[in-house]
Amino acid sequence: MSEPTHEPIDDPGPATPDDADWTWVLTRPCPDCGFDPATVEAAAVPALLRDAGRRYAARLGEDDARTRPGEGVWSPLEYACHVRDVCAVMTGRLEQILAGGGEVVTFANWDQDATAAERQYWRSDPDVVALEVTAAFETAATAYARPSGTEWEWPALRSNGSSFTAGTLALYFVHDVRHHLWDVTA
């Protein structure tokens, strides 16, 4: 993972926390980014993840990658750091489901806002993050190509009690990365 740069970059302050329960995107289209869970097949997930990785890396090459579009809103760089870390979390969660062999597993909580502050996303080097995000999406795509047949139905619970299967976790993950692509290009 990228280390913060050594150049002095002022802390822009925290982004506005997102404490919404986004599990509703598993049952209906997102009015913002257009994601529709009914149109995504499990077999398409690896290609969608690889495409997203390329698009984030390309966005990091733009001049305004470090610029926050408004107070409390992450810059494209910060979003790219976030989705890089989301890839690791969602890959780990899928691996946990598969290791559970069909038994219900429970995911540990992950605080995305604490991670962003701790890792100082705003100080990261966009060129380094572009490489990291591409690698993270490739790792995730490889993992999401593994499940087959009934493994997609194997269950899990999030720490807040939301239930998932490997299949709905894949949809939730794809929405998250697509939505943040919308965030950095809208």
KAQUIBEL-V466256 format. One record per residue. N is the residue number from 0. RES is the residue in three letters. SS is DSSP state (helix for helix, strand for strand, loop for the rest). Layout:
n,res,ss
N,RES,SS
N,RES,SS
//
This chain:
n,res,ss
0,MET,loop
1,SER,loop
2,GLU,loop
3,PRO,strand
4,THR,loop
5,HIS,loop
6,GLU,loop
7,PRO,loop
8,ILE,loop
9,ASP,loop
10,ASP,loop
11,PRO,loop
12,GLY,loop
13,PRO,loop
14,ALA,loop
15,THR,loop
16,PRO,loop
17,ASP,loop
18,ASP,loop
19,ALA,loop
20,ASP,loop
21,TRP,helix
22,THR,helix
23,TRP,helix
24,VAL,helix
25,LEU,helix
26,THR,loop
27,ARG,loop
28,PRO,loop
29,CYS,loop
30,PRO,loop
31,ASP,loop
32,CYS,loop
33,GLY,loop
34,PHE,loop
35,ASP,loop
36,PRO,helix
37,ALA,helix
38,THR,helix
39,VAL,loop
40,GLU,loop
41,ALA,helix
42,ALA,helix
43,ALA,helix
44,VAL,helix
45,PRO,helix
46,ALA,helix
47,LEU,helix
48,LEU,helix
49,ARG,helix
50,ASP,helix
51,ALA,helix
52,GLY,helix
53,ARG,helix
54,ARG,helix
55,TYR,helix
56,ALA,helix
57,ALA,helix
58,ARG,helix
59,LEU,helix
60,GLY,loop
61,GLU,loop
62,ASP,loop
63,ASP,loop
64,ALA,loop
65,ARG,loop
66,THR,loop
67,ARG,loop
68,PRO,loop
69,GLY,loop
70,GLU,loop
71,GLY,loop
72,VAL,loop
73,TRP,loop
74,SER,loop
75,PRO,helix
76,LEU,helix
77,GLU,helix
78,TYR,helix
79,ALA,helix
80,CYS,helix
81,HIS,helix
82,VAL,helix
83,ARG,helix
84,ASP,helix
85,VAL,helix
86,CYS,helix
87,ALA,helix
88,VAL,helix
89,MET,helix
90,THR,helix
91,GLY,helix
92,ARG,helix
93,LEU,helix
94,GLU,helix
95,GLN,helix
96,ILE,helix
97,LEU,helix
98,ALA,helix
99,GLY,loop
100,GLY,loop
101,GLY,loop
102,GLU,loop
103,VAL,loop
104,VAL,strand
105,THR,strand
106,PHE,loop
107,ALA,loop
108,ASN,loop
109,TRP,loop
110,ASP,loop
111,GLN,helix
112,ASP,helix
113,ALA,helix
114,THR,helix
115,ALA,helix
116,ALA,helix
117,GLU,helix
118,ARG,helix
119,GLN,loop
120,TYR,helix
121,TRP,helix
122,ARG,helix
123,SER,strand
124,ASP,loop
125,PRO,helix
126,ASP,helix
127,VAL,helix
128,VAL,helix
129,ALA,helix
130,LEU,helix
131,GLU,helix
132,VAL,helix
133,THR,helix
134,ALA,helix
135,ALA,helix
136,PHE,helix
137,GLU,helix
138,THR,helix
139,ALA,helix
140,ALA,helix
141,THR,helix
142,ALA,helix
143,TYR,helix
144,ALA,loop
145,ARG,loop
146,PRO,loop
147,SER,loop
148,GLY,helix
149,THR,helix
150,GLU,helix
151,TRP,helix
152,GLU,helix
153,TRP,loop
154,PRO,strand
155,ALA,strand
156,LEU,strand
157,ARG,loop
158,SER,loop
159,ASN,loop
160,GLY,loop
161,SER,loop
162,SER,strand
163,PHE,strand
164,THR,strand
165,ALA,helix
166,GLY,helix
167,THR,helix
168,LEU,helix
169,ALA,helix
170,LEU,helix
171,TYR,helix
172,PHE,helix
173,VAL,helix
174,HIS,helix
175,ASP,helix
176,VAL,helix
177,ARG,helix
178,HIS,helix
179,HIS,helix
180,LEU,helix
181,TRP,helix
182,ASP,helix
183,VAL,helix
184,THR,helix
185,ALA,loop
//
